[in-house]
Amino acid sequence: MNLDRTAKAFQFMEAIPHAKLLGIWFEAIGKGTAEMHMKYDRRFIGDPITGVIHGGAVFALLDTCCGAAVISHPEQKGLTATIDLRVDYMRSANPGDTIRAQATCYNVTHSVSFVRAVALDNDNDRPVATAAGAFVSGNL
């Protein structure tokens, strides 16, 4: 892991207190890529009958992971913020499973970065959700 990129990513996480409260943490960080996880937590259940995690927690995981992918991109020169993020929910995450997000920043312009992401649980063949977004590039 590149120390500068890693340091920027951890600073990014420190600036997002709700990510810490959700238990979101890094698995990996690369050049324009990030992987994070969120362990199952009963506090984030959206349906008490099934034990399924609320979609808002999945959205927050994807948004945070996408932002980290932007921050880690070699062409990104400053902070970032979400401009737009579309999340398509494919299915409920399996109750009890850790949810992982993988994001790739695939294009950086002087003002906007573009990202794609996927959220997975233990059933790796079927995504929980996918995301596509635009984030601020450059200095805020």
C-alpha positions as CSV (number, residue, x, y, z in Angstrom):
1,M,0.0,0.0,0.0
2,N,1.3,3.5,-0.9
3,L,1.8,5.4,2.4
4,D,0.6,8.7,1.0
5,R,-2.5,7.1,-0.5
6,T,-3.1,5.1,2.7
7,A,-2.7,8.2,4.9
8,K,-5.2,10.2,2.7
9,A,-7.7,7.3,2.9
10,F,-7.5,7.1,6.7
11,Q,-7.8,10.9,7.0
12,F,-10.9,10.6,4.8
13,M,-12.4,8.0,7.1
14,E,-11.6,10.2,10.2
15,A,-13.6,13.0,8.6
16,I,-16.8,10.8,8.3
17,P,-17.9,10.0,11.9
18,H,-21.0,8.1,10.7
19,A,-18.8,5.6,8.8
20,K,-17.1,4.8,12.1
21,L,-20.5,4.4,13.8
22,L,-21.6,2.0,11.1
23,G,-18.4,0.0,11.6
24,I,-17.2,0.6,8.1
25,W,-13.5,-0.2,7.6
26,F,-10.9,-0.7,4.9
27,E,-10.1,-4.1,3.5
28,A,-7.8,-2.6,0.7
29,I,-6.9,0.6,-1.0
30,G,-5.2,1.0,-4.4
31,K,-4.7,3.4,-7.2
32,G,-8.3,4.5,-7.7
33,T,-9.8,1.5,-6.0
34,A,-11.1,0.8,-2.5
35,E,-12.6,-2.2,-0.7
36,M,-14.4,-1.8,2.6
37,H,-16.6,-3.8,4.8
38,M,-19.5,-3.3,7.3
39,K,-20.1,-6.1,9.8
40,Y,-23.6,-7.2,10.5
41,D,-25.0,-5.1,13.4
42,R,-28.5,-5.5,14.8
43,R,-28.7,-1.7,15.3
44,F,-28.9,-1.3,11.5
45,I,-31.7,-3.7,10.9
46,G,-34.4,-2.3,8.6
47,D,-36.9,-5.2,9.0
48,P,-37.1,-6.6,12.5
49,I,-39.0,-9.7,11.3
50,T,-36.3,-10.8,8.8
51,G,-33.2,-9.2,10.3
52,V,-32.3,-7.6,7.0
53,I,-29.9,-4.5,7.2
54,H,-31.5,-1.2,6.1
55,G,-30.8,0.0,2.6
56,G,-29.5,3.3,4.1
57,A,-26.6,1.5,5.8
58,V,-25.8,-0.2,2.5
59,F,-25.9,3.2,0.7
60,A,-23.6,4.7,3.3
61,L,-21.1,1.9,2.8
62,L,-21.1,2.3,-1.0
63,D,-20.9,6.1,-0.8
64,T,-17.9,5.9,1.6
65,C,-16.1,3.3,-0.5
66,C,-16.7,5.3,-3.7
67,G,-15.3,8.4,-2.0
68,A,-12.2,6.5,-0.8
69,A,-11.6,5.2,-4.4
70,V,-11.7,8.8,-5.6
71,I,-9.3,10.0,-2.9
72,S,-6.9,7.2,-3.7
73,H,-6.8,7.9,-7.5
74,P,-3.3,9.2,-8.6
75,E,-4.9,12.1,-10.5
76,Q,-7.0,13.3,-7.6
77,K,-5.4,16.4,-6.1
78,G,-7.7,17.3,-3.2
79,L,-10.7,16.4,-1.1
80,T,-13.9,15.0,-2.6
81,A,-17.6,15.1,-2.0
82,T,-20.5,13.2,-3.5
83,I,-22.2,15.0,-6.4
84,D,-24.5,12.2,-7.4
85,L,-24.8,8.5,-6.5
86,R,-27.2,6.1,-7.9
87,V,-27.7,2.8,-6.0
88,D,-29.6,-0.1,-7.5
89,Y,-30.6,-2.6,-4.8
90,M,-30.6,-6.1,-6.3
91,R,-31.6,-8.1,-3.2
92,S,-31.5,-8.0,0.6
93,A,-28.2,-8.9,2.2
94,N,-28.2,-12.2,4.1
95,P,-28.9,-11.5,7.8
96,G,-25.7,-12.0,9.8
97,D,-23.3,-11.6,6.8
98,T,-20.7,-8.9,6.6
99,I,-21.3,-6.6,3.6
100,R,-18.3,-5.7,1.5
101,A,-18.1,-2.9,-1.0
102,Q,-15.6,-2.6,-3.9
103,A,-15.3,0.6,-5.8
104,T,-13.3,1.8,-8.8
105,C,-12.7,5.4,-9.8
106,Y,-12.4,5.0,-13.6
107,N,-12.3,8.6,-14.9
108,V,-11.0,11.8,-13.3
109,T,-11.5,15.2,-15.0
110,H,-10.4,18.6,-13.6
111,S,-13.7,18.9,-11.7
112,V,-15.5,15.5,-11.6
113,S,-14.5,11.9,-10.8
114,F,-16.6,9.0,-11.9
115,V,-16.9,5.8,-9.8
116,R,-18.6,2.4,-10.0
117,A,-19.1,0.0,-7.0
118,V,-20.7,-3.2,-5.9
119,A,-21.8,-4.4,-2.5
120,L,-21.6,-8.2,-1.8
121,D,-22.3,-10.4,1.1
122,N,-21.2,-14.1,1.5
123,D,-23.1,-15.0,-1.7
124,N,-20.4,-13.5,-4.0
125,D,-22.2,-14.5,-7.1
126,R,-25.2,-12.2,-6.5
127,P,-24.6,-8.5,-5.7
128,V,-26.6,-6.9,-2.9
129,A,-26.4,-3.6,-4.7
130,T,-24.5,-1.7,-7.4
131,A,-23.6,2.0,-7.5
132,A,-22.5,4.6,-10.1
133,G,-21.6,8.1,-9.1
134,A,-20.0,11.4,-9.7
135,F,-17.7,13.0,-7.1
136,V,-16.0,16.4,-6.9
137,S,-12.4,16.3,-8.2
138,G,-9.8,18.8,-7.1
139,N,-9.8,21.2,-4.3
140,L,-12.9,21.9,-2.3
